[in-house]
């Protein structure tokens, strides 16, 4: 079956998005975030700076386009007001774990590169923190919608805990990658989750 023009345009948009993203990763790895300009990223990707800004609002965002997997996992969470709170937390953690890149994931190497950059680049950490606030708000809204009449403080705490463990897992994975240790991100996530359980009892 032949691609329609709209299919070709959509594919080209995805390709251009990926090319800009890869160019940003390469340049940030080679020379750092602060030393890299939007024009350099555009040149490496073979596009104009005007085209760059059609896809990303900043050079930092080109390396961290967003937590698409976790957003999809959040939107798929299915809990009930009848579920015990411990069960709600377990279901949300299971959804979060499913968004982690496992050892056989085709995007694992790219995720490892991003995690390494996040560990050493403060400018990327600031953007990641803003993205995490958006994730927390999205998760909180999803839980509030499904746990109709649920305690707002409980909903907030679950959202904050889940995103905090997600962030800690990425940070720890990035530290291990910088040390040259090829850890499985899912196992790192499970270890961070277990350590939180140990700390809070």
C-alpha positions as CSV (number, residue, x, y, z in Angstrom):
1,X,0.0,0.0,0.0
2,X,1.4,3.4,-1.0
3,X,1.9,6.1,1.5
4,X,-0.5,9.1,1.1
5,X,1.1,12.5,1.1
6,X,-0.1,13.1,4.7
7,X,1.6,9.8,5.8
8,X,4.8,10.9,4.1
9,X,4.7,14.3,5.8
10,X,4.1,12.7,9.1
11,X,7.0,10.3,8.6
12,X,9.3,13.2,7.5
13,X,8.3,15.2,10.6
14,X,9.3,12.2,12.8
15,X,12.5,11.8,10.9
16,X,13.4,15.5,11.3
17,X,12.5,15.4,15.0
18,X,14.8,12.4,15.5
19,X,17.7,13.9,13.5
20,X,17.6,17.1,15.5
21,X,17.5,15.1,18.7
22,X,20.4,13.0,17.7
23,X,22.4,16.0,16.6
24,X,21.8,17.7,20.0
25,X,22.9,14.5,21.9
26,X,26.1,14.2,19.8
27,X,27.1,17.9,20.3
28,X,26.3,17.9,24.0
29,X,28.4,14.8,24.5
30,X,31.2,16.3,22.4
31,X,31.4,19.8,23.8
32,X,28.8,20.3,26.5
33,X,25.4,22.0,26.6
34,X,26.6,25.6,27.3
35,X,29.2,25.5,24.5
36,X,26.6,24.2,22.0
37,X,24.4,26.6,20.0
38,X,21.1,26.0,18.3
39,X,22.8,26.9,15.0
40,X,25.3,24.1,15.5
41,X,22.6,21.6,16.2
42,X,20.6,22.7,13.2
43,X,23.8,22.5,11.0
44,X,24.6,19.0,12.3
45,X,21.0,17.9,11.6
46,X,21.0,19.5,8.1
47,X,18.1,21.9,8.8
48,X,17.7,25.6,9.3
49,X,17.5,27.2,12.8
50,X,14.0,28.2,11.8
51,X,13.1,24.6,11.3
52,X,14.8,23.7,14.6
53,X,12.3,26.0,16.4
54,X,9.4,24.3,14.7
55,X,10.2,21.2,16.7
56,X,11.9,22.4,19.9
57,X,11.7,25.6,22.0
58,X,15.3,25.3,23.2
59,X,18.5,23.4,22.6
60,X,18.0,21.7,26.0
61,X,14.6,20.4,24.9
62,X,16.1,18.9,21.8
63,X,18.0,16.5,24.0
64,X,15.1,16.0,26.4
65,X,12.0,16.0,24.3
66,X,9.8,14.7,27.1
67,X,9.0,11.6,29.0
68,X,6.6,10.2,26.4
69,X,6.6,6.6,27.7
70,X,5.8,7.7,31.3
71,X,3.1,10.0,30.0
72,X,1.5,7.1,28.1
73,X,1.8,4.9,31.2
74,X,0.2,7.5,33.4
75,X,-2.7,7.9,31.0
76,X,-3.2,4.1,31.0
77,X,-3.3,3.8,34.8
78,X,-6.5,2.0,35.9
79,X,-7.3,2.3,39.6
80,X,-10.6,2.3,41.5
81,X,-11.9,4.1,44.6
82,X,-12.4,0.7,46.1
83,X,-8.7,-0.2,45.8
84,X,-6.7,-0.1,49.1
85,X,-4.2,2.8,49.0
86,X,-1.3,0.2,49.1
87,X,-2.8,-1.4,46.0
88,X,-3.1,2.0,44.2
89,X,0.5,2.7,44.9
90,X,1.5,-0.8,43.6
91,X,-0.5,-0.3,40.4
92,X,1.0,3.1,39.7
93,X,4.5,1.7,40.4
94,X,3.9,-1.1,38.0
95,X,2.8,1.3,35.3
96,X,6.0,3.4,36.0
97,X,8.2,0.4,35.8
98,X,6.6,-0.6,32.4
99,X,7.8,2.8,31.1
100,X,11.5,2.1,31.9
101,X,13.7,0.9,29.1
102,X,14.7,-2.8,29.7
103,X,17.9,-4.5,28.6
104,X,16.3,-5.6,25.2
105,X,14.8,-2.2,24.5
106,X,15.9,-0.8,21.1
107,X,16.1,2.7,22.6
108,X,18.2,1.6,25.6
109,X,21.4,3.1,24.3
110,X,19.8,6.4,23.6
111,X,18.2,6.5,27.1
112,X,21.7,5.7,28.6
113,X,23.2,8.6,26.7
114,X,20.5,10.9,28.0
115,X,20.9,9.6,31.5
116,X,24.7,10.2,31.4
117,X,24.2,13.8,30.1
118,X,21.6,14.5,32.8
119,X,24.1,13.4,35.5
120,X,26.7,15.9,34.5
121,X,24.8,18.8,32.8
122,X,23.0,21.3,35.2
123,X,21.2,23.0,32.3
124,X,19.5,19.7,31.4
125,X,18.8,18.9,35.0
126,X,16.8,22.2,35.2
127,X,14.6,21.2,32.2
128,X,14.2,17.7,33.6
129,X,12.9,19.1,36.9
130,X,10.3,21.2,35.0
131,X,9.3,18.1,33.1
132,X,9.0,16.1,36.3
133,X,6.6,18.8,37.7
134,X,4.4,18.3,34.7
135,X,4.5,14.6,35.2
136,X,3.5,14.9,38.8
137,X,0.6,17.2,37.9
138,X,-0.5,14.8,35.2
139,X,-0.3,11.8,37.5
140,X,-2.1,13.7,40.3
141,X,-4.9,14.6,37.9
142,X,-5.2,11.0,36.7
143,X,-5.4,9.6,40.2
144,X,-7.9,12.3,41.3
145,X,-10.1,11.5,38.3
146,X,-10.1,7.8,39.1
147,X,-10.2,7.9,42.9
148,X,-13.3,10.1,43.0
149,X,-13.5,11.5,46.4
150,X,-10.1,10.3,47.4
151,X,-8.1,12.3,50.0
152,X,-6.3,15.0,48.0
153,X,-3.2,14.8,50.3
154,X,-3.0,11.0,49.6
155,X,-3.3,11.5,45.9
156,X,-0.6,14.2,46.0
157,X,1.8,12.1,48.0
158,X,1.4,9.1,45.7
159,X,2.2,11.3,42.7
160,X,5.2,12.9,44.4
161,X,6.6,9.6,45.6
162,X,6.2,7.8,42.2
163,X,7.9,10.7,40.3
164,X,10.6,11.0,42.9
165,X,11.5,7.3,42.6
166,X,11.4,7.7,38.8
167,X,13.9,10.7,39.0
168,X,16.2,8.9,41.5
169,X,16.3,5.8,39.3
170,X,17.3,7.8,36.2
171,X,19.9,9.7,38.2
172,X,21.4,6.6,39.7
173,X,21.4,4.8,36.3
174,X,23.2,7.8,34.8
175,X,25.8,7.7,37.6
176,X,26.4,4.0,36.9
177,X,26.7,4.7,33.2
178,X,29.3,7.4,33.8
179,X,31.2,4.8,35.9
180,X,31.1,2.5,32.9
181,X,28.7,0.0,34.6
182,X,26.0,-1.3,32.3
183,X,23.1,-1.6,34.7
184,X,19.6,-2.6,33.7
185,X,17.4,0.5,34.3
186,X,14.4,-1.7,35.4
187,X,16.6,-3.2,38.1
188,X,17.9,0.2,39.1
189,X,14.3,1.3,39.4
190,X,13.4,-1.7,41.5
191,X,16.4,-1.1,43.8
192,X,15.4,2.5,44.3
193,X,11.8,1.5,45.1
194,X,13.0,-1.1,47.5
195,X,15.4,1.3,49.2
196,X,12.6,3.8,49.7
197,X,10.4,1.1,51.3
198,X,13.4,0.3,53.6
199,X,13.9,3.9,54.6
200,X,10.3,4.7,55.4
201,X,9.5,1.3,56.9
